[in-house]
Amino acid sequence: MIQMYRRAARVFRRNFLFFALMAVTPVVFSAFVQSVSTNSGGKLIFYSMIMLFCYRLVLSGASVPLKDTFRIKPDSPLGGAMKPFFLRLSVLWILKALILGICTLAIYWFVQVIDPTFHVTKSDTMFALIGIGILPTALIVFAVLSLVGSMLPAAAVLQDASFGRAWATSRAVFWRTYKNLLLGNGLFAVATGLPFILIYLMFGEVEGTTFGYFSDFCWELTAMFGLLLTATALCIAFESRQPQSSEDVAI
């Protein structure tokens, strides 16, 4: 897990301006686009791109010049076909949504067994059920990623990203990957989530203010490092059957 943190932090530090620019983008987009559906759809596509870039940056160990952010060249660390990665990511996202739905329904039925009068009558109640369902969902999704998630870094660098290859690669290092994903992301979520909760409790709703936009920027930047942690964990699993990476050689 320490290796994952160090490697992710090194990539983040080398490409901080790139990630900072990426963090500004959804904040500006949200400020001008008020439609929830359009905003959510735009962010989904945007973060898919960020995830792809995270894998390519981790595996290449390169620093991306800021000018390449606006025009990605074929020989850039960010360049290359994107379709193989997006297809596999879409399948995993659909699976994640199904697991979250099943976990949320299971919790709802469990609560109804304890209290038959319980019904979801308010959106806040539904959000609370979904929030509780995130925990078992994370446990299951991280297990799935630990078993076949190495297909994502393989697809990112246009190598063999078949299910069979991913299964053969990942199962040998399942517990190490699962520990990196679960504890690594869990500790990071707690450490970064608490300050944002405290800010909300202290200042309340700050949306639309200068401080609110700055908080949104910090939140987006934090989320990107979280994506980078996940990418690093899966890249380490992917490299377990690969030649030593350029990033490791540079250590």
BAFIKE-396647 format. One line per 3 residues: number of its first residue (from 1); for each residue x, y, z of N, C-alpha, C. Coordinates in steps of 0.001 Angstrom, whole numbers, plus 524288, in hexadecimal, padded with zeros to 5 digits. Atoms other than C-alpha are relative to their C-alpha. Layout:
<recs>
NUM) X,Y,Z,X,Y,Z,X,Y,Z ~ ... .
</recs>
This chain:
<recs>
1) 8033A,7FB4D,80000,80000,80000,80000,80361,804ED,80000 ~ 7FC65,7FB8C,7FFE4,80B5B,8092F,802E8,80225,80105,7FA8B ~ 7FE16,7FF6F,8055D,810A3,80680,7F54A,7FBF2,802BB,7FC94 .
4) 8042F,7FD9C,80310,80371,80A36,7EF8F,7FFA9,805D9,80114 ~ 80049,7FA76,7FE8E,802F1,8170D,7F717,8049E,8030D,7FDC1 ~ 7FB5B,7FD47,801E8,810E5,81AA0,7F378,7FFCD,800CF,7FA1E .
7) 8000D,7FFA8,805B6,80F26,817B8,7E52C,7FBC6,803C2,7FE1D ~ 8043C,7FC70,80176,8020F,81EBA,7E42E,80179,805A5,80135 ~ 7FE6D,7FAB4,7FE80,80781,82A87,7EB71,8041F,80220,7FC46 .
10) 7FBEB,7FE50,80399,81347,82AEE,7E254,7FDA1,801A3,7FABB ~ 80299,7FEAA,804EC,80AAA,82ACE,7D62C,7FCE0,8050C,80096 ~ 8032F,7FB57,7FF06,801AA,8350B,7DC30,80366,804DE,80059 .
13) 7FC7C,7FB85,7FF5E,80D0E,83DE9,7DFCA,80251,801A3,7FABE ~ 7FDA0,7FEC5,80508,81368,83CFE,7D266,7FC22,8027C,7FC33 ~ 80400,7FE1C,8039D,80694,8401A,7CB97,7FBE7,80355,802C7 .
16) 803C1,7FD10,7FCD8,80078,8493C,7D590,7FD13,80414,7FCC5 ~ 80293,7FC00,8032C,7FDB5,85420,7CBC1,7FBDE,7FD93,7FC73 ~ 803CD,802C4,80347,7F6ED,84A58,7C2E5,7FB18,7FEAE,80320 .
19) 80482,80174,7FCCF,7EE3B,84548,7CDE3,7FD14,804D1,801F4 ~ 80291,7FB2C,7FE44,7EBA2,8531C,7D2C5,7FC91,8023B,7FBA9 ~ 80313,7FE1F,8046B,7E71E,85728,7C53B,7FB30,7FC96,7FF2F .
22) 80469,80390,80089,7DE94,84B12,7C46C,7FBF6,800E0,80450 ~ 80393,7FF18,7FB9C,7D8C2,84E31,7D1D5,7FCCB,804F2,7FF3D ~ 802D9,7FB21,80108,7D4EF,85BD8,7CD5E,7FB8A,7FF11,7FC24 .
25) 803BC,800CA,80446,7CD89,85698,7C191,7FA76,7FEC4,801DC ~ 80561,80114,7FE4E,7C1C4,85044,7C87C,7FDA0,80452,80352 ~ 80201,7FBA5,7FCDC,7C0A5,85BE2,7D1C3,7FDC4,80437,7FC6D .
28) 801D6,7FC1A,803C7,7BF84,86552,7C654,7FB32,7FDFA,7FD1C ~ 80466,8025F,802CD,7B671,85BF3,7BF32,7FB04,8003D,80345 ~ 8048C,7FFED,7FC83,7AD5C,85AFB,7CAF7,7FDE5,80583,800C6 .
31) 801AA,7FA94,7FF2F,7AD18,869BE,7CC68,7FCA4,801FF,7FB80 ~ 802D8,7FE15,8048E,7A7CE,86B9D,7BEA2,7FB96,7FC5E,7FE4B ~ 80406,803C6,8018A,79FB8,85F37,7BCDC,7FCDF,7FE88,804CF .
34) 80344,800E3,7FB6E,79472,85E78,7C676,7FCE8,7FAEA,7FFA7 ~ 802F5,804DB,8009E,78DE1,85250,7C0CF,802CC,7FB89,802C1 ~ 7FD9C,8043E,7FD01,79052,846EB,7CA0C,8018E,7FB81,7FC77 .
37) 7FEE0,8046D,8036D,78F93,83C91,7BF62,8049F,80127,7FC6E ~ 7FBA3,7FE7F,80366,798A7,843F4,7B634,8050E,8004C,80312 ~ 7FB6D,7FF7F,7FC9F,7A205,846F8,7C14E,8022B,7FAA8,80168 .
40) 7FE52,8053E,7FE6F,7A265,838C9,7C5D8,8024B,7FD07,7FB66 ~ 7FE03,802AD,804A2,7A41A,83382,7B80B,80549,80213,7FE54 ~ 7FAFC,7FDA8,80163,7AF01,83D16,7B539,80457,7FE4E,803A2 .
43) 7FC0D,8019B,7FC33,7B61B,8399B,7C1B3,80170,7FA42,7FF52 ~ 7FEEE,8058B,800C6,7B4CF,82B0E,7BED0,803ED,7FF3A,7FB9A ~ 7FC5B,80059,80467,7BB85,82CA4,7B1AB,8054C,8024A,80182 .
46) 7FB2D,7FD5B,7FE74,7C586,835FB,7B768,80350,7FC87,80388 ~ 7FD05,8033B,7FC61,7C962,82CEA,7C27B,801C5,7FADE,7FD8E ~ 7FE20,8048F,802EA,7CA47,82174,7B91C,8053D,8013D,7FD72 .
49) 7FB16,7FE4D,8025C,7D4D0,8291F,7B206,8044B,80069,8041E ~ 7FC1E,7FF63,7FBDB,7DBAB,82C62,7BEC3,80201,7FAB2,801CA ~ 7FE5B,80539,7FE57,7DBCD,81E0E,7C2B1,803C1,7FD9D,7FC0E .
52) 7FC7C,801FB,8040E,7E1DB,81A41,7B5B0,80554,80292,80070 ~ 7FB0F,7FD2F,7FF8B,7EC38,824CC,7B73F,80307,7FE50,804D9 ~ 7FD64,801C1,7FB34,7EF16,8202E,7C525,8030A,7FAFC,7FF0C .
55) 7FD56,804F4,8011B,7F254,8127C,7C06A,804C7,800E3,7FC8F ~ 7FBA5,7FF1A,80394,7FAF0,81782,7B57B,80470,802FB,802A3 ~ 7FBED,7FD22,7FD32,80229,820EA,7BE68,802DA,7FC7A,803D5 .
58) 7FD8A,8038A,7FC34,80498,81684,7C8C4,8039F,7FC30,7FD3C ~ 7FCE6,803FD,802AC,80987,80C6A,7BF0E,804A1,8024D,7FD0A ~ 7FBAE,7FD99,802E7,811E3,815DA,7B72F,803E5,802A4,803A0 .
61) 7FC9C,7FD24,7FC6D,81750,81D2C,7C2ED,801A7,80545,7FDE2 ~ 7FE75,7FB29,802A5,817B5,8292F,7BA35,7FD3D,804B9,80251 ~ 8027A,7FB08,7FEAE,814A0,83767,7BCB2,7FDC1,80251,7FB00 .
64) 802A4,7FDF6,804A2,80AFF,83DA4,7B35C,80072,805ED,7FFD5 ~ 7FFE8,7FA4B,80089,80DED,84B72,7AE91,7FA74,8021C,7FFA7 ~ 80541,7FDCB,7FFD1,80250,85454,7B093,7FDC4,800D8,7FA86 .
67) 801E2,7FF15,80556,8018E,85738,7A1F8,7FDB2,7FB13,7FD9B ~ 80214,804E5,8020F,7FEFB,848C4,79F48,7FA8C,7FEDA,80208 ~ 8053F,800BB,7FDE5,7F2A6,849C5,7A769,7FBE8,801BB,7FC0D .
70) 803BE,7FDCD,803B0,7EC10,851B3,79CC1,80050,7FD63,7FAA2 ~ 7FF6F,802B2,804FE,7F16B,84A23,79139,80362,7FB2A,800E7 ~ 7FD40,804D6,7FEBA,7F4F5,83C16,79410,8026A,7FDBB,7FB0D .
73) 7FD3B,8021C,8047D,7FF48,83762,78A88,80050,7FA08,80068 ~ 7FFB0,805B8,7FFE6,80078,82902,78694,8047F,7FDEC,80354 ~ 7FB83,801CA,7FCFD,80DD7,82811,78D1C,7FFDD,801EC,805A6 .
76) 80091,7FE2D,7FA9A,808F4,82E84,799AA,7FEA8,7FB6B,8038E ~ 8018F,8041B,7FC4D,8078E,82618,7A5FC,7FA17,7FF5E,8005E ~ 805B6,80040,7FFCD,7F905,82945,7A511,7FDA6,7FE1F,7FADD .
79) 801F6,8015F,8052A,7F7EF,82579,796B8,7FEC8,7FA3A,7FF72 ~ 8015B,80571,8010F,7F2A7,818F2,790D6,7FA28,7FF2D,7FFC5 ~ 8058E,80149,80077,7E5AE,8125B,78E00,7FD6F,7FFB4,80562 .
82) 802D5,7FFD1,7FB07,7DB74,81404,798A4,7FB94,7FC02,8005B ~ 8049A,80363,8001C,7D097,80AC1,7946D,8009D,7FB0F,8034D ~ 7FF8C,804C7,7FCD5,7D614,7FE27,79A93,7FF4F,80103,805D5 .
85) 80072,7FEBA,7FA72,7D71D,804BE,7A7D3,7FA65,80167,80163 ~ 8054C,7FE2E,7FEC9,7C9C2,80B3F,7A744,7FC09,7FB8B,7FFE6 ~ 80396,80472,80035,7C2E5,7FE99,7A371,8002C,7FCE1,80513 .
88) 7FF76,8030C,7FB28,7C843,7F75B,7AF3B,7FE49,80322,804C3 ~ 801A7,7FCAE,7FBAB,7C624,802D5,7B84B,7FA0C,80055,80042 ~ 805B7,7FFB9,80020,7B7E8,803B8,7B3E7,7FD92,7FB19,80250 .
91) 801FF,804ED,7FDD6,7B5AA,7F562,7B712,8008E,7FFF0,805ED ~ 7FF20,7FFED,7FA59,7BB93,7F70D,7C492,7FC72,803F2,802B4 ~ 80385,7FC18,7FDB2,7B37A,8034D,7C71B,7FA61,7FE01,80037 .
94) 80544,80247,7FFF4,7A6E1,7FC54,7C33C,7FF95,7FBF5,80458 ~ 7FFEA,803E7,7FBD5,7AA9A,7F12B,7CC45,7FFD6,8029E,80559 ~ 7FFF5,7FD20,7FB0F,7AD63,7FADC,7D72C,7FA9B,80232,80141 .
97) 80541,7FDDE,7FF2F,7A013,80155,7D54A,7FC31,7FBB8,8019B ~ 80367,80462,7FE98,79949,7F412,7D5E1,800FD,7FE39,8059A ~ 7FEA9,801A7,7FAAC,7A090,7F050,7E248,7FDF7,803F0,803F9 .
100) 801FE,7FBF7,7FC75,79D23,7FD56,7E8A4,7FA16,7FFA4,8008A ~ 805AA,8008E,7FFCD,78EDA,7FB7B,7E50D,7FE53,7FB59,80344 ~ 80148,804B8,7FD04,78E90,7EDB2,7EA9A,8010D,800D5,805CE .
103) 7FEA8,7FF09,7FA81,79563,7F1DD,7F72B,7FC1F,803C4,8028C ~ 803C4,7FC39,7FDE6,78C26,7FD6F,7F8EF,7FABB,7FD6B,80104 ~ 804EE,802D0,7FF41,7802C,7F4C6,7F6F6,80058,7FC34,8048F .
106) 7FF4D,803B4,7FBB1,785A9,7EA9C,8005D,7FFAF,802CC,80542 ~ 8003B,7FCF4,7FB21,78779,7F507,80AD2,7FA6B,801CF,8010D ~ 80575,7FE4D,7FF6A,779B3,7FA28,8085F,7FC9F,7FB85,80207 .
109) 8030D,80485,7FE39,773DF,7EC8C,809DE,80166,7FE7A,80596 ~ 7FE4E,8014A,7FAB2,77BF4,7EA24,81616,7FD85,803B5,803FB ~ 80268,7FC28,7FC7D,776FE,7F6B7,81C48,7FA28,7FEFF,8007C .
112) 80597,8011B,7FFD1,76915,7F301,818A8,7FEC9,7FB42,80366 ~ 800C1,8048A,7FC98,76AAA,7E5F5,81F94,8000E,801B5,805B4 ~ 7FFA4,7FE08,7FAA2,76E9F,7ED31,82BEB,7FB6B,80397,80140 .
115) 8043F,7FC3B,7FF37,7647A,7F7EF,82A32,7FC67,7FFE4,7FB3A ~ 80387,80088,80483,75920,7F42E,82115,7FD71,8051F,7FE56 ~ 80271,7FAFB,8015A,75417,80238,82171,803AB,8038F,7FCEC .
118) 7FC28,7FCB1,802A9,7607B,80765,81B0E,7FEDA,8003C,7FA28 ~ 800B8,7FF36,8059C,75E78,80D21,80D73,8033F,804B4,7FE4D ~ 7FD00,7FBA7,8022A,76670,815FE,804C3,7FC30,80411,7FDEE .
121) 803AB,7FBDB,80184,75E51,8225D,80413,802C4,80515,7FE9A ~ 7FD15,7FB3D,8010E,768FF,82CA0,802F1,80513,7FEAA,7FD2E ~ 7FB1A,800D9,802D7,774CB,82E2A,7FA33,80494,7FF63,803C3 .
124) 7FBC7,8006D,7FC27,77D59,82FD3,8064A,80083,7FA6B,801F7 ~ 7FFE9,80570,7FE33,77983,8222C,80AC2,80286,7FC7E,7FBED ~ 7FDAF,80319,8042E,77D07,81C71,7FD8B,805E3,800E8,7FFAB .
127) 7FA6C,7FED0,80021,78A26,82376,7FD86,802D5,7FD69,80494 ~ 7FDAA,80289,7FB71,78CB9,81E1B,80B2E,800B3,7FA2C,7FF08 ~ 7FF9B,80595,8013F,789EB,81033,80696,80463,7FEFE,7FC18 .
130) 7FBD2,80096,803E2,792D0,811FB,7FAD7,8054F,800CB,80293 ~ 7FB19,7FF04,7FD3C,79D55,817AA,803B1,801C3,7FB4F,8032A ~ 7FEB3,804B6,7FD00,79CAE,80BC1,80C87,80188,7FB91,7FC54 .
133) 7FEDB,80427,803BF,79CBA,802EB,8008F,8054C,8007B,7FD6A ~ 7FAE2,7FF38,8026F,7A986,808CE,7FBE0,8042A,7FC90,80288 ~ 7FC02,80312,7FD47,7B146,80173,8064A,80042,7FA60,7FE0D .
136) 7FFA0,80551,80226,7AD8D,7F379,8024B,8013C,7FFFC,7FA2E ~ 7FEC8,7FFA6,80594,7AE30,7F7D8,7F41D,805DD,8007F,7FF27 ~ 7FA54,7FF4F,80075,7BC42,7FC50,7F5F8,802DD,7FAE2,8010F .
139) 7FD7C,804FE,7FEB9,7BFE3,7EF4C,7FC3E,7FFB6,7FC3B,7FB65 ~ 800BE,8039C,80462,7BA50,7E7C8,7F0AB,802DB,801EC,7FB25 ~ 7FD8B,7FDD3,804B6,7BF13,7F0EB,7E5E9,805EF,7FFA0,80055 .
142) 7FA56,80077,7FF68,7CCE4,7F124,7EB63,801C2,7FA59,7FF42 ~ 7FEB6,80583,800D8,7CCAF,7E242,7EB72,7FFF8,7FEB6,7FA2D ~ 80044,800DC,805A8,7C882,7E227,7DD28,804BC,8026D,7FD4D .
145) 7FB6E,7FD6D,8024A,7D324,7EBED,7D9AD,80503,7FD0D,80139 ~ 7FB55,802F2,7FE7F,7DD1D,7E3D3,7E10B,8008D,7FB0B,7FCC7 ~ 7FFE8,804CF,80312,7D969,7D80A,7D8B9,800D1,800FA,7FA2B .
148) 7FFAA,7FF1E,805AA,7D823,7DE00,7CB1E,8015C,805A4,7FE9C ~ 7FF0F,7FA77,80108,7DB7D,7EC68,7CC9E,804EC,8012E,7FCF4 ~ 7FB2D,7FEF8,802EC,7E8CE,7EAE0,7C649,7FEFC,8009F,7FA2A .
151) 80152,7FF17,80584,7E19F,7EB38,7B93D,7FFDC,805D9,7FEBF ~ 80041,7FA5A,800F2,7E04D,7FA00,7BAFD,80558,80248,7FE9D ~ 7FAE0,7FE0C,801AE,7EEE0,7FD4E,7BB18,801DE,7FD7A,7FAF9 .
154) 7FE79,80293,804E0,7F0E2,7F33B,7B057,7FD6F,802A9,7FB57 ~ 802C3,7FD54,8043F,7E688,7F9CE,7A7F8,80201,8058C,7FF46 ~ 7FE19,7FA9D,80051,7EBFD,8073E,7AB31,804F0,80068,7FCB8 .
157) 7FB1D,7FFEA,80300,7F92C,803BA,7A546,7FFBC,7FC5D,7FB4C ~ 80106,802F1,804CF,7F30B,7FB99,79A4E,802D5,7FAC5,7FFD9 ~ 7FDEF,8054F,7FFCC,7F7F9,7EE55,79ECD,7FB75,7FC2C,8007B .
160) 80409,80406,7FF8E,7F09B,7E17C,7A078,7FC9D,8011D,804C5 ~ 80393,7FEA0,7FBC0,7E4D4,7E5A2,7A88A,7FB71,7FC33,8004F ~ 80425,803EA,7FFD7,7DCFF,7D91A,7A759,7FEC4,7FE75,8059C .
163) 801B0,801A2,7FAD0,7D563,7D3DA,7B2F0,80385,7FBA9,80219 ~ 7FCBA,8045A,7FE56,7DD89,7C76A,7B347,80561,801C2,801C8 ~ 7FADB,7FDF4,7FE91,7EA4F,7CEC9,7B392,7FFB4,802FC,80524 .
166) 800A2,7FCFE,7FB2E,7E53F,7D7F0,7BE22,7FF46,7FC64,804AE ~ 800E9,803C5,7FBC7,7E089,7CC6D,7C654,8051A,7FD51,8018D ~ 7FB13,802AE,7FEE3,7ED8C,7C567,7C522,803E4,80398,802B5 .
169) 7FC5F,7FC3F,7FDB0,7F50D,7D1B4,7C8A6,7FE66,80188,80582 ~ 801D6,7FDA1,7FB1E,7EC98,7D6AE,7D3C7,7FF5D,7FC2A,8047E ~ 8012D,8038E,7FBA5,7E935,7CA7F,7DB7A,804DA,7FE98,80322 .
172) 7FB2A,80146,7FD36,7F77B,7C816,7DEE0,80161,8041D,80411 ~ 7FED4,7FBBC,7FC51,7F824,7D533,7E5DB,7FAEF,80248,8022F ~ 8052F,7FE26,7FE6E,7E9D7,7D607,7E9F9,80017,802CB,8053E .
175) 80054,7FDC9,7FABB,7EBCB,7D88E,7F87D,80321,8050E,8007F ~ 7FCFA,7FB2A,7FFD3,7F659,7E2BF,7F683,7FD02,80472,7FD5E ~ 80302,7FBFF,802C3,7EDFF,7EA02,7ECA6,7FB34,8019A,8031E .
178) 804B2,7FED3,7FCEF,7E1DA,7E8ED,7F526,80155,80365,804B7 ~ 7FE4B,7FCD3,7FB8B,7E947,7EE58,800CA,8013D,8058E,7FE3E ~ 7FEBB,7FAC7,801FC,7EE7F,7F9A7,7F8AB,7FB19,80325,7FEC2 .
181) 804CB,7FD4D,8017A,7E10A,7FCF0,7F36D,7FCAB,8015F,804BB ~ 8038F,7FF3F,7FB95,7D974,7FB45,8000C,8024F,803A3,80419 ~ 7FDA2,7FCD2,7FBE3,7E2BB,800BF,80A33,80226,8051D,7FDD5 .
184) 7FDC0,7FB46,80249,7E9AE,80A4A,80140,7FBEB,8041D,7FED4 ~ 8042D,7FC4B,8013A,7DD4B,8108D,7FC18,7FCCD,80168,804CA ~ 80310,7FEFC,7FB4D,7D641,80F21,80917,80288,80405,80387 .
187) 7FD38,7FC43,7FCAF,7E091,81640,810FD,80026,80566,7FD81 ~ 7FFDC,7FAFA,802BD,7E1AA,820C7,806A5,7FAA9,802A8,80030 ~ 80547,7FDC7,7FFDE,7D2DB,822A4,8064C,7FEC5,80253,80557 .
190) 800FC,7FE08,7FAB6,7D22C,8242E,81513,80338,804EB,80107 ~ 7FC78,7FB9C,7FEED,7DDF4,82D45,815BC,7FE6D,804EE,7FD0F ~ 80178,7FB68,8031E,7D8E5,83632,80AFC,7FA45,80176,800A8 .
193) 80590,7FEE5,7FF65,7CA59,834F6,80D9D,7FEC0,80327,804D8 ~ 80112,7FD3E,7FB17,7CAC6,839D0,81BA2,800A3,805EB,7FF8F ~ 7FF8D,7FA49,80082,7D018,8476D,81842,7FB77,80276,7FD03 .
196) 80461,7FDD8,802FF,7C55D,84971,80E23,7FAF5,7FFF1,80332 ~ 80499,80033,7FC94,7BB03,84525,817EC,8003C,80464,80404 ~ 7FF5F,7FBCA,7FC27,7C080,84EA5,821FF,7FEF8,80557,7FD8E .
199) 800E9,7FB09,802B9,7C074,859AF,81809,7FA28,800E0,7FF2E ~ 805A5,7FF83,800D4,7B23A,856DC,814E8,7FD30,80147,80516 ~ 8027F,7FF01,7FAF6,7AE8E,85694,82354,8011A,80589,801F2 .
202) 7FE82,7FACD,7FE25,7B5CD,8634B,825E5,7FD9F,80461,7FCB8 ~ 80198,7FBBA,80374,7B1C5,86B33,81A01,7FAB9,7FF17,7FD5E ~ 80501,80115,80276,7A586,86463,8152E,80069,7FFEE,7FA14 .
205) 8002D,7FFFC,805AE,7A17E,8658B,806F5,802F9,804B5,7FDDA ~ 7FCC4,7FBC2,80225,7ABBD,86D6D,7FF84,7FFE9,7FFFC,7FA0C ~ 8004D,8006B,805AB,7A7A0,86A2F,7F1A3,7FF1C,80556,7FD83 .
208) 80098,7FB18,802CE,7A917,87580,7E82B,8036E,80463,801FB ~ 7FC77,7FC0C,7FDE4,7B2EC,87CEA,7F08B,80596,7FEC1,7FE5C ~ 7FA7D,800DF,80143,7C17A,87E95,7EE63,80235,7FB83,80332 .
211) 7FE31,80442,7FCA6,7C436,875C9,7F9F7,7FDA7,7FACD,7FE42 ~ 8028A,804BF,801E0,7BA7A,86C04,7F483,802BB,7FDC8,7FB3D ~ 7FD39,801CD,804AB,7C16F,86B65,7E769,80562,7FDD9,8016D .
214) 7FAE7,801F2,7FE52,7CE7A,869CE,7EE45,7FF72,7FAAA,8029E ~ 800FD,8050D,7FD7D,7C8DC,85EC1,7F690,7FEE8,7FBCB,7FBF1 ~ 8011F,803B9,80435,7C3A0,8583C,7EA41,804FF,7FE6D,7FD28 .
217) 7FB01,80126,8028C,7D109,8595E,7E3F7,8033B,7FC37,80347 ~ 7FD0D,80375,7FC80,7D784,8531B,7EFDA,7FDA1,7FA8C,80018 ~ 802A8,8050F,80002,7CD45,8485E,7EFBC,80141,7FCF8,7FB01 .
220) 7FECE,8028D,804F8,7CF8A,84571,7E14D,805A9,7FE24,7FFE0 ~ 7FA7A,80171,7FFE9,7DE48,8455A,7E342,800DB,7FB44,80381 ~ 7FFB3,80473,7FC70,7DCB6,83C0F,7EEBD,7FDDB,7FB14,7FD71 .
223) 8025C,8047B,802A4,7D3D3,83336,7E6C6,803A7,7FDC3,7FBDD ~ 7FC66,801D6,80406,7DDF0,8328A,7DBF9,8047F,7FCE6,8025B ~ 7FBEA,80315,7FD77,7E84E,82DFF,7E580,7FDD2,7FAB8,801AA .
226) 80277,804FB,7FEBD,7DEB2,82396,7E9F9,7FFDA,7FC64,7FB49 ~ 7FFE4,8031A,804CD,7DD5A,81F01,7DBE3,80585,7FE22,7FED0 ~ 7FA8D,8015D,800EF,7EC19,81F1E,7DACF,801BA,7FB8F,80392 .
229) 7FEC6,80445,7FC65,7ED22,81654,7E6D2,7FDEF,7FACE,7FDE8 ~ 8024A,804C4,8022B,7E3E1,80C62,7E0C7,80306,7FE34,7FB34 ~ 7FD05,8014F,804B0,7EB2B,80CF4,7D3E3,80550,7FDB3,8016B .
232) 7FAD9,801E8,7FE60,7F822,80AF4,7DADB,7FFAC,7FA78,80220 ~ 800AE,80542,7FDD7,7F325,7FF0E,7E24A,7FF55,7FBF9,7FBA8 ~ 800E5,803AC,8044B,7EE73,7F8A2,7D5BA,804B5,7FFAD,7FC5E .
235) 7FB39,80027,80326,7FAD5,7FC6A,7CE67,8041D,7FC85,8028C ~ 7FC57,80364,7FD36,802F0,7F5B3,7D8E8,7FE96,7FA4C,7FF17 ~ 801C0,80555,8011A,7FAB1,7E976,7D6FD,8013A,7FE82,7FA5D .
238) 7FEF0,800F3,80586,7FC0A,7EA8F,7C832,805C7,7FEF1,7FF17 ~ 7FA5B,8008C,800C1,80AD4,7EBD0,7C937,8023B,7FB21,80298 ~ 7FE05,804B6,7FD6A,80BEB,7DF79,7D174,8017C,7FBCA,7FC13 .
241) 7FE9B,803B4,80424,80C8D,7D7C9,7C4AB,802B6,802B4,7FB71 ~ 7FD93,7FCF6,80427,81369,7E25D,7BCE3,805B8,800FE,8014A ~ 7FAA9,7FE40,7FEE6,8219B,7E6A1,7BB4B,7FFDD,804C3,8037F .
244) 7FFB1,7FB8B,7FC76,82603,7F0DA,7C4FD,7FEDD,8050E,7FD1B ~ 801B1,7FB32,80294,81FC0,7FDF8,7C1C6,80436,8042D,80045 ~ 7FC4C,7FBA9,80006,82736,80A4E,7BE8F,7FFAA,80315,80509 .
247) 800AC,7FD20,7FB1C,8217A,81077,7CAD7,80315,7FD65,8045F ~ 7FD2C,802C4,7FBEC,82750,805D1,7D364,805E2,80066,7FF35 ~ 7FA6E,7FF98,80112,8346B,806B7,7CC97,8021B,80530,801F1 .
250) 7FE50,7FAC1,7FE86,834DF,8152E,7CFC5,80076,800B6,805D9 ~ 7FFD1,7FF81,7FA49,83379,812BF,7DE60,80594,7FF4A,801FE .
</recs>
